[in-house]
Amino acid sequence: MSRWRPATAVLLLAMSTSLTSLPPAAAEEPTSGLSWERCADAPVTHPVRCTRIGVPVDWSTKDSPARVDLRVAKVTASRPEARVGVLLFNPGGPGASAASLLTDPAVFADYFPTDLRERFDIVGVDPRGVGGSQPISCAQPPDDPAATRFPTTARQAGQLVVANARFALSCLDKAGALIRHVGTESVARDLDHVRSRLGEERISFLGVSYGTMVAQSYAELFPHRLRALALDGVVDRAQPWRQAIEVNASAVEDGVSRFVAWCAATPTCALHGQDVRGAISRALARADVSPLPAGDRTLNAELLATALNAAISSPGFFSFAAKGLRAIVDRGDATTLLPFSPYNDLPGRAVYRAIACQGVTPPQRADELVEATRLSRKLSPTLRGASDGWDILSGCAGWPIPTSWRPHGWRVPSDFPRALLLSGSHDVSTPRPWAENVHRQIPNSVLLRWDGDGHTAWLGGHSPQAKQAAARYLVDPATPVSTVSSSTR
């Protein structure tokens, strides 16, 4: 787990920066040679190479001396005679390092099927503010335990807004102007500049989880630069916060039901044969009385619910969720669930929050925050409203750094390249209804539905069949993937 929670954390970012706040895409710049060197964090035998490419902090004033040096990694096609072109990708987060994913040979080989490694130069760019591209640093932690993330009164809503603003200002103090320009549109413009420096007329793009937001921004700004577009774990940015919460909270409750069913059918589950929902209720009630010890930390009920939401996001984590609940019920010890909590990676969570809040429009008034809490808890009662989407919306309420982004559907031409969308039937982070809606918005798109649990087909091995189908599509966008069947479990 590279950030504060497993790779599930992409969330409801039905969001990016304003599409009207920057000028039209600039004319193509002349390409120039790049100096590729061995990546310092890669084994000598691994054929990955790294470089740095400078971009303006603010693309609307690109002649400004303020710059960001992007870390770029590349692994060239292993079959150069069959090379298709360049595949750019964003693995999600926000806050995931694409470059570092390429520098680890085992991770690289697992992440990219053979067809992609053979046929593409695969290029990973650490987004601005992330990894090796001037990472964001904040002086305050992103969460204040004194301010509830689930306000039920106007006073509690006000306390939450103040806590969020305090964190945001601490980021502005340490990160400076960059913190205002880390939304998906700026990242998309960075990626197109990288494309230009690589000397490529068109690219193929793979967006996973939050990476689908980056991909969507790129598609809107530079539709003529895309050869193929694959989106896995699709976020629907057309939905305002109420609809987004409804879908996300309902998906979490479905995820709880799937976890309960797994435990009933799995003899090795630590709660096999027991009332699993009752165990969750008792664990949360115990944390209400007093925060539970968890290693060198403690988890209150809200943090415990957040950890459980992360733990039920993938079948690979189900056994940990059951063991963690059993330890709480039996001994009051939450240590097993600590890796799934916001405490797992506080610096990563700070980056995650700071980037996400550049592209959300959360409830703006105290009464709306209270209404949102009630709605989320009504639709996801077992975990008391905890979800990836709620974490972002509540964490960005009162964010003092302005954003002009508003929910909107796709804006691509009718001759947009045939895009492929992947969606699992029980994804608690990016639910199926989001993919269905985006599918209806994109001309000529294909939605590959796979049946099973887990956030995205790409991450965690949730659907190897769907992942392979996407690889075939990226190699040849005319591949008839609409007939491919895929399932897990």
Secondary structure, DSSP 8 states (H G I E B T S, - for coil): --SSSSTTTTTT----S-SSSS--------------EE-TTS-TTS-EEEEEEEEES-GGGTTSS-EEEEEEEEE--SSGGG--EEEEEE--TTT--HHHHHHSHHHHHHHS-HHHHHHEEEEEE--TTBTTB-----SS-S--TTS-SS--SHHHHHHHHHHHHHHHHHHHHHHGGGGGS-SHHHHHHHHHHHHHHHT-S-EEEEEETTHHHHHHHHHHH-GGGEEEEEEES---TTS-HHHHHHHHHHHHHHHHHHHHHHHHH-TTSTTTTS-HHHHHHHHHHHHHHS-EEETTEEE-HHHHHHHHHHHTSSGGGHHHHHHHHHHHHHH---GGGGGGSGGGGHHHHHHHHHHHGGG-----SHHHHHHHHHHHHHHSTTTTT--HHHHHHHHHTT--S------------TT---EEEEEEEE-SSS-HHHHHHHHHHSTT-EEEEEEEESS-SSGGGS-HHHHHHHHHHHH-TTS-GGG---B--
